[in-house]
Amino acid sequence: MSTTIDMARLTEVLPAGSWTGAPADRVVLDYDGRHRRRVVLTGAAGGQYLLDLPEATHLKNGDGLRSTEGAIVEVAALAEPLLEIRAATTPDLLRLAWHLGNRHLAAAIRADHILIRRDHVIAHMLEHQGAVVAEVMAVFDPEAGAYHVHGHGHDH
């Protein structure tokens, strides 16, 4: 005999800043865990939820996931081990960004640094290019890429 556990279905993504009020629960997810279509999630308060979106969607920190009953579960991005890359000048940082892009690495580009996933081989290459590389724990939200469709779970 099998028992079916009733769990709320999360079927709509509400972009960060577009919803208000206290969430019913919160799910804490790393970068890979925030790119999903259908998966069972466990909230910080212990709730079980079925994320059931029409297509794989990249969830961002602060997004809300609306259930079929109208409750909102907040998405919280989990800090993960990354490399923070800095350079002496902006042109040097741009050159380092080119090297990372040439290797098709996911990167979060900031005004004064770049974040990538930890990789000791890439760290060594960057240091030989003049970069200052530090291991950090931070939220990873890389650039989507030139061919990324900017849908966020909405009809266009």
N, C-alpha and C positions, 0 to 999 in steps of 0.2 A: 504494500500500500504506500503510495507516495502522497506527500502533503505539499500543496502549493502555498508558498509564502506570498501573501499580497504585498506588493511594493508599489510605491508611487511611480508613475511613468513621467519622465521629464522629456517633454516634446518640443519645447521652444526655447531658443537662446535670446536673452535680453541683454544687449550690450551694456558694459559697465557705464554707469552714469545715467542710464535710461530708466532705471527702476528705483523705487524708494521703499522705505519701511524696513522693518527687521526681517531678515530671512528666516525661514522655518528651520534651516540647517545650513551646513557649509561642507563642501567637499574640497579637500586639499590634494592637489595633483601636480606632479612634475610635468615637464614639457611634453614628453611622450604621452602621458596620461591626459593631457589637455587637447589632444587631436583624436577625436573619437566620433563614431556614429552611433554605435550600440554597445553598451557595456553596463554591467551592474556596478554601482558605486555605493560606498559606505560613507555616510556623513559623520562629521565630528561628534554629533549627538547620538550616533549609533543607528540612525535611520538607513534603510536599504532603498535604493532607487534604481530604476531601469532608465538609463539614458537611451532614448529612442528617437534619433533625429533622422530626417529624410536622406541626409548625406553627411559624410565625414566633415567635421567642422573644427576649426582651431578655437578653443575656448581661451579667453584671456582673464587675467586677474580682475576680479570684480564683476564679471559677467553674472547674470542670474539665469537659472534654469527653471522655467515655469512647468509645473506639473499639470496634468490634465484636470486636477481639482483646483488649480489656481495658486497653489503654494509656490514660493520661490526658494530655491536652494542656491546659495552663493558659491561661486567658483573662487578658490584661493590658490594662487600659484605657490608651489613649494620651492624653496631655495635648493639648489643642487650644486655639485662641484663643477666650477668653471675656471677658465683662464681669463684674466683681465689683461688686456694688451694695451700698453701706452707707448708713446713715442715722444721724442724731444720737440718735434714741430708738427704742424698740421700736414704739410706735404709728406713727411715721413709716415704719419699715421695712414694717409691715403695710399701710400705705396704698400704698406703692410696689408691694408684692406684688399688691395689688388691681388697680392699673393694668396690671401685666404680665398678670395673669389675664384682665382685660377684653379684652386684645389676643390672647388664646389663645396666648401664648408659652410654650414649654417652659422650665421654671425649676427649678433645684436650690435648695431652700430650706434655709438653715442658721439657727442661732440668732441670728447677728449679721450675716449677709449673704445675698445671693441671687446665684446664677450664671446667666447666660443666654449664648446665642451672641452674638458680636459683631455689633452693628448700630448704625451711627453715628446713625441717625434716632432709635432708641429711647434711645440714650445721651443725646442732646440733650434729649429729652422728660423723661427722669428727672432730669437735672441741673437743669432748670427746675422740677422738683418738689422740689428740695432734696437730691437724692441725691449721694453721693460715688461717682463711677464710675471704675473703673480697669481697664485692659486687663491680663489675666492669661493665663497658660498653666496650665490645670488639667484634670483629668478631669471630663467632663460626664456626670452621671448624674441627669437631672431626675426630678421627681415623675412617677409613672406616669399620674395622672389619675383622676378619680372613676369612670370606666367601664372602667378597665383590669382585665382578668381577671388575678388574681394567680398564675396557673399559672406554673411555672418548668420546663416540660418534664416535669411529673409527671402521672400519672393521678390524678383526684380523683373 
